[in-house]
Amino acid sequence: MHSLSLKLSLLFVGIVFIAVGVLIVWTNTIIGDQFSSYYQQTCQITLNPDGSVTMGDCGTVGTYQMGAPEQEFLSSFRNSLLIAGISAVAIAILFGVLLGTFFTRPLRRLTSATKQIAAGDLTHRVPEDDKDEVGQLAVAFNTMTTQLNAKEQGRRRLLADVAHELRTPLSIIQGNLEAWLDGVIKPTPEHIASTHDETVLLSRLITDLRDLSLAEAGQLKLTKSNISLADLIAAEAASLDHRFREQQVSFDTQISVDLPSISVDGDRIRQVLHNLLMNALQFTPAGGKITIDAAIASDDKVIVRVIDTGSGISAEDLPHVFEHFYKADRSRQRGHGGSGIGLAIVKQIVETHGGSISVDSKSGQGSMFSFTLPVA
């Protein structure tokens, strides 16, 4: 018995059958006793002409016999009661089938939708007509399907973007090597350096993709310790000092003197700072300024802000800056705008530490990336 509709119908009919059976047995017993008592009383009572009542004698109580009319009445009543019970059960079967079919219709639609989802149709949805538990299940199912569709679209887009990002450096490396082997060009130091740069870019992209996939899967290992946030900022600023001078961008830090230690993986937070500062450098022209601000956000959090005076981010692009391979400036040449996953990695690392990250920016007015970290 695999049909839920059939199970519900049989359950409904079974309940009705038991109720009708109990009612028939109980009514038959009670009506027999009541009718016998009534017959006995009518045999013993006689109404006199003067209005008085004289007790007659139909025999000893309990031994009297009912006549044929009385017995025929009881037999007819029992037959009518049996017919009524059979009719009630038949009607119950009909209504059980109808109600079972009605109540299981939303579940059948969900089953059909599930099969279509399993077949790859992630755009299919079920009606959300009902407001009961089944209706709530339909809403949850549609929400799940929407999220699955979004993730599948994201996965396909990610694969396409990864293939595109990997194809370019590989094509350059392959072209240079083939040209050298064919003798078309000689491997000059400049050509070798260019090829080396492509291999470095390729290696960095693969490393970023690995870190991003581990972080999104919740498998990014963190080696936490109590570290001074001011020391991390100073170390990262020192490592990028030559880049600031090359691009003629001034750099400033504003760190609270009472800033507590933080419980983080120092290398990963350095990676966050590096990505945010490099992102700020890419959008800040010569003569601009980048500032790192660190302060206490609450009893258990500190907040870090990376502020630049660059070109800013438009309102259209702002909601997408943490997505994979999303580049706000689509006119930038590859190699000058990064791989497009740096901010996605930053978001995952910060959230893996239990913090949060946000961005506030307006086109032409610079940007401010803010993230929080737990206090030691």
N, C-alpha and C positions, 0 to 999 in steps of 0.2 A: 504494500500500500504506500505509494510514493506521492500521491496527490494530496496537498494540504487542503484543497477544497473538499475532497472526499472525506478526509479525516474530520474536518469541522462539521460537515453535514451529518456524518454518523454520530459524532459527539452530540450534536443538537438533537437528532432523532432519538438517541439513547436516553438523554435526559427527559425528553417528552414522554417516551415510552414508559420509563420508570414512574414518572409523575402520574400518568394516566392509569397505569396498573395499580398503583397504590390507591388512587382515587376510586377506581372501580371496586376493588376489594373492600375498602373502607365503607363506601356508600352502600354496597350490597349487604354487608353485615349490619350496618346501622339501620337501613330501611326495613330489613327483615324483622329485627327486634322491635322497632318502633311500630310496624304494622301489626305484629302479633299482639303487642300491648294494647294498641288501639282496638283491635278486634275483641280482645278479652273484655275490655271496658264496655264496649257497646253491647255485649251479650249480657252483662250483669246489671245494666241500668235499664229501668222501665219508667216511662213517663206516664203518670196517672192523669185521669180527666180533670181532677181538681188541682192539677199543677204540681202535686207532690211526686217524688221519685221513689220507686221501689226497686230494690236490688234483686235481680233475677238470678238464675243458675244455668250457665252454659256447660256445666261440668266442673270438676275440680280444677283449680288454677294450675296450669302447666300440663294438663292432660286433655284439654279441649282440642277439637279438630276444626280447621277452617274449611269452609265449603269450597266447591269448584270455582265460583266467581272470584273469591279471594285469592285462591291459588293461581288462577289464570292471570289476575292482575299482577301478582308478584313475578310470575314468569314473563309476562309482557314487559314489565319494568326492567328486569334483568337483561332481556334481549335488547331493549332500547339502549340500556347503559353500555352493553357490549358494542353495539353498532356505533354509538357515539364515541367510544374509545378507539375503535378501529378507524373511524373517520378522522379523529384527532391525530392519530399516528400518521395516516396518509397525508393529511395537510402538513404535518410537521416535516415529513420527508420532502414534500414539495418546497416548503419554505426553507428547509435546511439546505437543499441544493442551491436555491436562489441566493440565500444569504452567504453560503460558502463561496459561491462564485463571485458575489459582489465584494466580499471582504478580501478575497485573495487576488482580485484584479490588480491592485497596485503592486502587489508582490510579483505577480507575473510580469508586469511591465518592468520592474526592477531586474528580474531575472533576464528578460530579453535584452535590457540595456547592458547588463553585466557581460553577456555573451558578445555584444557588439563592441564593448570596450576591450574585451579580451582579444577580439579579432583585429584590433588596431584603430577602431573608429572612436577617437577621443573627443569628437565633437558632439556625440550623441548625449541627449539630456532626457530626463523623465519629467512628466508634468508634476507640478507642486500644487495640486488642487486641494488636497486635504490639509487640515490643520492639526490632526491627531498625531499619534506616534509614528504611523506609517508616513504621513506627510513630512514629519521631521526627518525621517529616514531618507525620504526622497531629496530633501534639501541638503542633507549631509552628503548624499551620493553625488549630487550635482556639484557641490563644492569640491569634493574629492576629485571628480572628473576634470573640473576646471583647473585644479592645481596640477593634476597629472598632465593635462594638455600643455599647460604653461611650462612644466619641467621638460616635457618631450621637445617642445619647440626650442627651449633654451639649450637642450642637449644637442639638437641638430645644428643650431646656430653656432654653438661652441665648437663642434666638430668641423664645421665649415671654416670658422675663423682660425682654428688651430692649423688646419690644412693650408690655409692661405698664408698664415704667418710663417709656417715652416717651409713652404714652397719657395718663398723669395730668397732667403739666405742659401738654401740648398741649391737653387738654380744659379746663383752667383758663384758659389764655390765650384759647382760642377762646370760651369762655363769657363772659369779661369783655369781649372785643371786641364780641361780638354784643349784649350788654346795653348797652354804650355806644352802639352804632350804632342800636339800637331805642329808645334813650332811657329804658330801664327804670331805669338808674342813671346817675349822673353820674360822669365820670372824676376822682374826688377824688385827691389826692396819695397817700392810703393805698392806694387801689385800684391806682393806677399803680405804686406801690412793690411791691405784692404781685405784680402781673403781671411786673414787672422781675425779681423774685426767681425766679419760675418760669422765665423765659428764661435767667437765669444758671445755674440748676440744670440746665436742658436742655442748655445749652452745655457745662457741665462733664461731664455724662454722656456726651455725644457725644465729647468729647476723651478721656475715660477709656477709652471703648470703642475708639477708634482706637489709643491707646497699647497697650492690652491685646492687640488683634489683631496689631499690629506685633511686639510682644514675643513672643507665642506663635508667630508665623511666623518668628522669628529675624531680623527686618528692622528692629528698633528701632536707630536710629543713635545711637551714643554718641560724645561728644566728650570723650575722656579727657585728664586732665592731673594733675599731682602737686598735691594739695590737702591742706590741714590739716583733719583731721576735726574737731578742736576748734573751728575757725572755722565750719565748716558747722553744727555743733550750736548754737553761740552765735547765729548768724544766724537759724536757724529758731526758736530759743527766744525771741529778741527779737520776731520777727514774730507770735508767738502769745501774747505776754505779756498783752495785754488780754483774751484769751479765758480765760486762767488766772485773772485777777483777777475777771472777770465771774462765773465759776463757783465762785469762792472755793476753788480748788484750788492747793495749793502745788507749786512746781516746783524740782527740784534736779538738778545735774549732777555726776557723779563721773568725771573724765577723768584717765587716767594722765599723769604729767608727761613720761614718755619715749615718748609715743605717736608713732609715725612717720607720715610723710605717706602718703596713699593715692592709688592710680592709678585714678580714677573720673571719671565725668561728674558734675560738681558739681550741676547742675540736677536730674538724675535722683535723686541721693542726697538732695537737699533734698526732693524729692517723696516719697521713702520715709519720711524723718523726719516730714514733715508728715502723711502718712496715718496713721502709727503714733501720733503724738501726738494727732491728732484722734480717732482710734479710742479711745485711752485716756481722753480727755476725755468722750466720750459715755457711758462706763461708770463714771466716777469721780464720786461725789456730792460735794457741798460739804463742805469740811473734809478731803477726801482728799489724796493726794499722788502725784505722778508724778516718776519719776527716770530720767535717762538715764545709763547706765554705759558707758564706752568703755575698752577695755584691749587689750593685745597677746594674741592667741590662739595664735600660733605665729610662726615666722620669716618667713612670707609672708602672714599674715592678722592682721587686727584684728577684734575682736568688739564689737558695740554691743548694749546691752540697754535696752529701754524697759519700765520696771516701773511698775505702777499698783496702787493699793489699792482698785480698784473692785469691781464685782459678780462678776467672774471669768466663766469659761466652763465649762459643764457637760461631763462626760466624754462625753456623747452628741454634743455639738456640736463638741468640740475637733478631731476629724479633718477637719472640713469647713470650717474658718474661712477657708481660702485658695481656696475654690471660688467660681465666679462667682455673684453675686447671693445668696449664702448669708447669712442673717441669723440669728444665734443667738437674739436676742430677737424673736420673730415678732409680739409685741404692740406693738412700737414703731410709731408712725405714720410714714408716708412723709414725708421731708423732715427728720426728726429723726434718722434712723438711717443716712443716707448711701445711696448707690446700691447698695451690696452688692458692688462690684468693687474697692474700694480696696485690700484685702489681697491680692486676686488680682494687681493691678498691682504691688504691693510685691514679691511673690514673684518675678514675672517679671523685674523690674528687677534685683533682687539676684542672681538666677541668671544673667542676661545679663552681669553684671559678673564672673561666676566665683565668686560666693559662695553661701551657703546661708542659709536662714531657718527658724526653728522657734518653737514657742510652748509655754509651760508655764503651766498655769492650773488652778485649782480653783474651783468655784462658791462664791461668797461670800468668796473669799480673794485676789482680785486676779489679775492676769495679768502674764506676762513674755514679751515678744517679743524674740528674739535673732537677729541676722544678722551674717554675716562679710563682710569686704571685703578685696581684695588690697592688700598693701603696695606702695608705689611702688618 
